[in-house]
Amino acid sequence: MKFIRKLFTEETAFIFSCPAFLWEFLFLYLPLTALAMYSFFVYSPVLQKFTFSIHYYLQVLDTLYFRAILNSLILASATAFVCFIIAYPVAFFLAMRITPKYRSFFLFTLILPSWTSLVIQIYAWFFLLEKEGFLSQILYTLGILPQSAHLLNNYFSIMVGMVSCFLPFMILPIYVTLDKMDPELLEASADLGANRTDTFKRVIFPLSLPGVYTGFLLVFIPVFGEFAIPSMLGGSTYVFWGSLIVDKFLRARDWPFGAALAIVGIMLIVLIILSFVMIGRLMTHLRTIKVVKNKN
């Protein structure tokens, strides 16, 4: 034990962290730098070489790309909201109602679908939601869904795929926050005469907000750039940001434009994360002011 403590000193910390820094540099920062540089170069057939230009960034201001950004923002926000509505009761049930003896089993069943490939999950929903699919046939038979209606290739099918694939990323952060909550706080709230509703509103939910914020970002960020689920379950009805990037890289072979679209998306995500951080700090500041005023 003493040997391990001596091994991990401040002097050796840098040496042990070098592989992680090297990995980040080679597979994150270097590709992002190359992507950013590539987005500023336009091939000139006359000069037969690449010239520096912001042409592709100006094209992003076109109505088509603005609509794609808006569609992706709406989809990501809606998915995160629906995931939150479903995830919070599940996380609360796991953390507050399930005994530790059975909690591991429920967590295992929750994480198990994530071990499956995303493409396989999408195909499973495709075969369930298609007109001859199992779910569609049940709804047709029960008369809940008319024969002319379709569950596939619409916004509903996209939302179903998104929520089912990214729901665990919302449940787990909220569960961890609730599980680490000090039980004495709940006892103190009850001793002060608060009922269950007041305890949840004034103690449990405010203390679980860090998990909610984390879960929201873990769902919002990948959904914003997701292209496989909208392409396979939504058809060609809707245009999303991730689909445009894939189209520019793989179909149009316009790599500089695809790089510009990717950089704009990354910058937008960074702005959203910074906004969340600022909102969180503002809410903490306002809560502190409220507590000080109540004491006075």
MARLUM-133907 format. One record per residue (C-alpha): residue in one letter; x, y, z; residue number from 1. Coordinates in pm, 1 decimal. Each point is the difference from the previous one (the first is absolute). Example, Ala and Ser with C-alpha at 12.3 -4.5 7.8 and 13.67 -1.06 7.14 Angstrom:
# MARLUM-133907
NODE   r          X          Y          Z     k
NODE   A     1230.0     -450.0      780.0     1
NODE   S      137.0      344.0      -66.0     2
***
This chain:
# MARLUM-133907
NODE   r          X          Y          Z     k
NODE   M        0.0        0.0        0.0     1
NODE   K      282.8      239.4       88.3     2
NODE   F      174.8      -95.1     -323.4     3
NODE   I     -311.6       93.1     -199.2     4
NODE   R      -27.9      334.3      180.7     5
NODE   K      364.1       76.6      -73.4     6
NODE   L      -51.3     -104.1     -359.8     7
NODE   F     -286.5      243.5      -57.3     8
NODE   T      163.1      323.8      110.5     9
NODE   E      -30.2      345.3     -153.5    10
NODE   E      331.7      -50.5     -178.6    11
NODE   T     -112.7     -321.5     -168.8    12
NODE   A     -357.8      114.1      -67.2    13
NODE   F      103.2      165.6     -325.6    14
NODE   I      174.8     -316.3     -121.0    15
NODE   F     -304.4     -218.2       65.8    16
NODE   S     -232.9      251.5     -165.3    17
NODE   C      211.7       28.3     -317.4    18
NODE   P     -168.8     -295.5     -178.9    19
NODE   A     -342.2      158.4       57.6    20
NODE   F      119.4      337.8     -130.6    21
NODE   L      161.5     -169.7     -299.1    22
NODE   W     -318.8     -191.7      -75.3    23
NODE   E     -209.6      320.3       17.0    24
NODE   F      245.8      187.0     -219.8    25
NODE   L       16.9     -269.8     -269.8    26
NODE   F     -367.3      -95.0      -13.9    27
NODE   L     -180.2      318.6      106.3    28
NODE   Y      192.9      325.1      -28.5    29
NODE   L      201.5      -89.7     -311.2    30
NODE   P     -303.9     -118.7     -203.4    31
NODE   L     -200.5      305.8      110.6    32
NODE   T      285.3      229.7     -103.2    33
NODE   A       26.0     -172.8     -338.4    34
NODE   L     -378.0       24.8      -41.3    35
NODE   A        3.6      372.1       80.2    36
NODE   M      287.7       67.7     -241.5    37
NODE   Y     -165.5     -203.2     -275.1    38
NODE   S     -321.4      202.9       31.9    39
NODE   F      178.6      321.6     -100.7    40
NODE   F      136.5     -126.4     -332.4    41
NODE   V     -191.6        5.4     -330.0    42
NODE   Y      126.1     -181.5     -308.1    43
NODE   S       42.2      229.5     -300.7    44
NODE   P      -27.2     -180.8     -338.9    45
NODE   V      169.4      296.6     -170.1    46
NODE   L      304.1        6.4      226.7    47
NODE   Q      -22.1     -376.6       60.8    48
NODE   K       73.5       43.4      367.9    49
NODE   F     -171.2       72.5      329.8    50
NODE   T      -40.1      364.9      100.2    51
NODE   F      -87.2      144.5      340.8    52
NODE   S     -362.9      114.0       22.5    53
NODE   I     -298.4       28.2      236.5    54
NODE   H     -233.4      -91.3     -285.2    55
NODE   Y     -139.4     -311.2      168.2    56
NODE   Y      -70.5      179.9      327.0    57
NODE   L     -197.9      261.6     -191.0    58
NODE   Q     -200.4     -277.6     -166.3    59
NODE   V     -106.8     -125.1      341.9    60
NODE   L     -212.9      315.5       27.8    61
NODE   D     -222.8     -137.5     -276.6    62
NODE   T     -362.0      -76.9       92.8    63
NODE   L       44.6     -376.3      -52.9    64
NODE   Y      283.2      -27.5      251.5    65
NODE   F     -167.3      232.8      248.5    66
NODE   R     -309.9     -221.5      -15.6    67
NODE   A      217.4     -308.1       54.4    68
NODE   I      158.4      157.8      309.2    69
NODE   L     -344.8       94.7      129.9    70
NODE   N     -135.3     -351.0      -63.9    71
NODE   S      294.5     -155.7      184.2    72
NODE   L      -33.9      239.8      294.8    73
NODE   I     -373.3      -72.0       27.5    74
NODE   L       55.7     -376.4      -28.2    75
NODE   A      280.0        2.2      259.0    76
NODE   S     -202.2      215.7      242.0    77
NODE   A     -315.8     -209.6      -43.6    78
NODE   T      192.3     -325.4       45.5    79
NODE   A      174.5      129.2      313.1    80
NODE   F     -332.4      120.3      143.1    81
NODE   V     -181.8     -329.5      -66.6    82
NODE   C      296.4     -193.4      140.9    83
NODE   F      -13.4      217.9      312.5    84
NODE   I     -374.3      -60.1       46.6    85
NODE   I       55.0     -376.6      -20.7    86
NODE   A      339.3      -16.9      170.8    87
NODE   Y      -68.9      195.8      317.8    88
NODE   P     -271.9     -231.7      139.0    89
NODE   V      210.2     -303.6      -95.5    90
NODE   A      313.0      142.0      165.6    91
NODE   F     -200.9      105.7      305.9    92
NODE   F     -152.0     -348.9       26.9    93
NODE   L      342.8     -163.9      -27.0    94
NODE   A      169.1      229.5      251.5    95
NODE   M     -279.0       44.6      255.3    96
NODE   R     -225.9     -304.1      -20.1    97
NODE   I      207.3     -298.9     -114.0    98
NODE   T      208.3     -170.6      267.1    99
NODE   P      376.8      -31.4      -66.4   100
NODE   K      -47.7     -375.7      -29.4   101
NODE   Y     -201.6       29.9     -322.7   102
NODE   R      137.3      332.4     -123.5   103
NODE   S      290.9     -157.2     -188.7   104
NODE   F     -238.6     -222.4     -194.7   105
NODE   F     -215.1      293.6     -111.2   106
NODE   L      307.9      202.7      -96.3   107
NODE   F      129.7     -295.6     -199.7   108
NODE   T     -328.5      -30.6     -193.1   109
NODE   L       12.8      374.6      -61.3   110
NODE   I      353.0       -2.8     -142.1   111
NODE   L      -36.0     -329.2     -190.1   112
NODE   P     -158.4      149.9     -318.7   113
NODE   S      294.3      241.7      -26.2   114
NODE   W      231.4     -297.4      -54.3   115
NODE   T     -176.2      -61.2     -329.8   116
NODE   S      115.1      183.3     -311.5   117
NODE   L     -192.1      319.2      -72.7   118
NODE   V      -68.7     -120.2     -354.5   119
NODE   I     -154.6     -323.8      131.9   120
NODE   Q     -224.1      199.5      235.1   121
NODE   I     -112.2      219.6     -289.6   122
NODE   Y      -74.6     -302.2     -220.1   123
NODE   A     -201.8     -153.6      284.7   124
NODE   W     -219.3      309.7       17.1   125
NODE   F      -20.8        6.1     -379.9   126
NODE   F     -149.5     -350.1      -11.4   127
NODE   L     -233.4       79.1      291.3   128
NODE   L     -131.9      327.0     -145.2   129
NODE   E      -31.0      -91.7     -368.6   130
NODE   K     -350.8      -57.5     -135.5   131
NODE   E       33.9     -379.3       22.7   132
NODE   G      187.9       21.9      328.4   133
NODE   F     -104.6     -155.4      329.6   134
NODE   L      -87.5      326.8      177.5   135
NODE   S     -187.1      144.0     -297.8   136
NODE   Q     -206.5     -317.7      -42.9   137
NODE   I     -100.6        1.2      367.8   138
NODE   L     -116.9      361.8      -23.4   139
NODE   Y     -188.3      -73.6     -323.8   140
NODE   T     -169.2     -304.6      152.7   141
NODE   L     -107.8      186.2      314.5   142
NODE   G     -134.2      286.2     -210.7   143
NODE   I      226.3      253.3      169.1   144
NODE   L      170.3       85.3     -329.2   145
NODE   P     -185.7       28.9     -333.3   146
NODE   Q      124.1     -212.9     -288.5   147
NODE   S      100.6      311.3     -195.2   148
NODE   A      235.0      121.6      275.6   149
NODE   H      370.5      -80.3       11.6   150
NODE   L      229.3      -14.5      301.7   151
NODE   L      315.5       12.5     -212.4   152
NODE   N      164.8      281.6     -197.1   153
NODE   N     -134.2      283.6      213.8   154
NODE   Y       98.5      209.5      300.9   155
NODE   F     -158.5     -249.3      239.0   156
NODE   S      226.0     -283.1     -114.7   157
NODE   I      307.3      224.7       27.9   158
NODE   M      -94.4       96.5      355.8   159
NODE   V      -62.9     -363.3       96.5   160
NODE   G      342.6     -101.5     -129.1   161
NODE   M      176.3      293.1      164.8   162
NODE   V     -164.3      -42.3      339.5   163
NODE   S       50.9     -377.4       12.5   164
NODE   C      369.2       27.8      -91.9   165
NODE   F       95.6      295.5      221.4   166
NODE   L     -229.9      -48.3      301.5   167
NODE   P      269.8     -175.8      212.5   168
NODE   F      223.6      306.6      -36.3   169
NODE   M     -267.6      202.7      179.8   170
NODE   I      -91.4     -258.0      263.6   171
NODE   L      349.8      -78.8      128.7   172
NODE   P      118.1      356.3       91.2   173
NODE   I     -329.5       73.7      177.6   174
NODE   Y       16.1     -333.6      181.7   175
NODE   V      358.1       63.2      117.4   176
NODE   T      -96.2      345.1      132.7   177
NODE   L     -304.3     -134.0      184.3   178
NODE   D      189.0     -300.7      134.5   179
NODE   K      274.4      219.8      150.2   180
NODE   M     -253.1      226.7      171.3   181
NODE   D       37.2       10.7      378.4   182
NODE   P     -302.8     -175.9      159.6   183
NODE   E       31.3      229.3      302.2   184
NODE   L     -116.9      289.5     -217.6   185
NODE   L     -328.0     -181.2      -64.2   186
NODE   E      -36.0      -79.0      370.2   187
NODE   A       67.9      363.4       90.0   188
NODE   S     -263.1      112.7     -249.5   189
NODE   A     -254.6     -237.2      154.2   190
NODE   D       91.2      114.2      354.0   191
NODE   L      -65.2      360.0     -103.7   192
NODE   G     -354.1      -94.8     -102.5   193
NODE   A       39.6      -21.4     -377.2   194
NODE   N     -215.1     -253.2     -182.7   195
NODE   R      126.6     -219.5     -284.6   196
NODE   T      -93.6      253.5     -267.2   197
NODE   D      180.2      285.9      174.8   198
NODE   T      302.3     -221.9       67.6   199
NODE   F       23.3      -92.8     -365.0   200
NODE   K      -51.7      357.4     -118.6   201
NODE   R      237.2      169.2      246.0   202
NODE   V      261.7     -268.4       70.8   203
NODE   I       11.9     -294.8     -238.6   204
NODE   F      -54.5      168.6     -336.4   205
NODE   P      236.1      299.3       55.8   206
NODE   L      276.8     -234.7      117.5   207
NODE   S      -51.4     -225.4     -303.2   208
NODE   L       32.4      283.6     -251.7   209
NODE   P      373.4      -66.0      -67.6   210
NODE   G      -95.9     -349.8     -115.3   211
NODE   V     -280.9      142.8     -212.5   212
NODE   Y      239.4      248.2     -165.0   213
NODE   T      255.3     -274.2      -64.9   214
NODE   G     -263.0     -233.0     -143.8   215
NODE   F     -140.5      276.7     -218.6   216
NODE   L      342.3       67.4     -151.7   217
NODE   L       77.4     -371.9      -41.1   218
NODE   V     -321.0      -35.5     -201.2   219
NODE   F       -8.5      336.5     -176.7   220
NODE   I      354.6       -5.2     -140.8   221
NODE   P       -6.0     -339.6     -180.4   222
NODE   V     -360.5       45.7     -117.3   223
NODE   F       89.8      333.7     -161.1   224
NODE   G      251.1     -169.7     -230.4   225
NODE   E     -180.7     -333.8      -38.3   226
NODE   F      -58.5     -109.5     -359.9   227
NODE   A      -60.6     -377.5        8.0   228
NODE   I     -331.8        7.6      187.0   229
NODE   P     -162.2      279.1     -209.2   230
NODE   S      123.0     -160.6     -322.8   231
NODE   M     -127.1     -350.4       80.0   232
NODE   L     -319.4       80.8      190.6   233
NODE   G      -94.1      341.9     -138.3   234
NODE   G       66.3      -46.9     -369.6   235
NODE   S       74.6      310.8     -203.6   236
NODE   T     -279.1      215.7      142.4   237
NODE   Y      214.7      197.7      242.4   238
NODE   V      344.0      154.7      -45.3   239
NODE   F      230.0       -5.4      302.7   240
NODE   W      349.7      134.7       59.8   241
NODE   G      168.7     -337.4       35.9   242
NODE   S     -162.3     -126.4     -319.7   243
NODE   L      131.3      302.8     -191.6   244
NODE   I      355.5      -60.3      122.7   245
NODE   V      -11.3     -366.8     -100.4   246
NODE   D     -145.0       94.6     -337.9   247
NODE   K      279.6      250.0      -69.0   248
NODE   F      277.1     -241.2      101.5   249
NODE   L     -125.3     -329.9     -144.3   250
NODE   R     -233.6       85.6     -289.2   251
NODE   A       97.5      343.6     -131.4   252
NODE   R      370.4      -52.8       82.4   253
NODE   D       11.7      367.0       96.8   254
NODE   W      229.7      -43.5      297.3   255
NODE   P       78.0      369.8       65.1   256
NODE   F     -371.0       81.2       18.8   257
NODE   G      -61.7     -303.3      221.6   258
NODE   A      285.7      111.9      224.3   259
NODE   A     -149.5      350.2       23.2   260
NODE   L     -338.7     -144.9       95.8   261
NODE   A      165.0     -217.2      267.1   262
NODE   I      195.5      294.0      146.0   263
NODE   V     -314.9      215.4       15.2   264
NODE   G     -181.1     -282.4      179.4   265
NODE   I      284.5      -39.3      251.1   266
NODE   M        6.7      375.5       67.3   267
NODE   L     -375.9       -1.2       53.2   268
NODE   I       25.5     -288.9      246.9   269
NODE   V      279.5      180.1      189.0   270
NODE   L     -218.3      312.2       24.4   271
NODE   I     -288.5     -208.7      134.3   272
NODE   I      225.5     -162.1      262.5   273
NODE   L      132.2      341.9      107.0   274
NODE   S     -358.7      126.1       21.6   275
NODE   F      -88.1     -291.8      227.3   276
NODE   V      299.0       74.9      223.2   277
NODE   M      -94.9      367.7       24.2   278
NODE   I     -365.3      -82.9       71.5   279
NODE   G      106.5     -245.6      271.1   280
NODE   R      225.3      259.1      164.4   281
NODE   L     -275.4      263.1      -23.1   282
NODE   M     -252.4     -233.1      163.7   283
NODE   T      248.9      -82.5      277.3   284
NODE   H       65.1      370.8       53.4   285
NODE   L     -373.0       80.2       14.2   286
NODE   R      -57.4     -289.0      241.7   287
NODE   T      278.7      130.8      225.1   288
NODE   I     -150.0      349.8       -3.0   289
NODE   K     -340.9     -145.5       89.3   290
NODE   V      147.4     -193.4      295.3   291
NODE   V      181.1      311.4      128.7   292
NODE   K     -320.2      206.9      -25.5   293
NODE   N     -197.3     -264.4      188.8   294
NODE   K      260.0       -1.0      279.4   295
NODE   N      -19.6      378.1       29.7   296
***
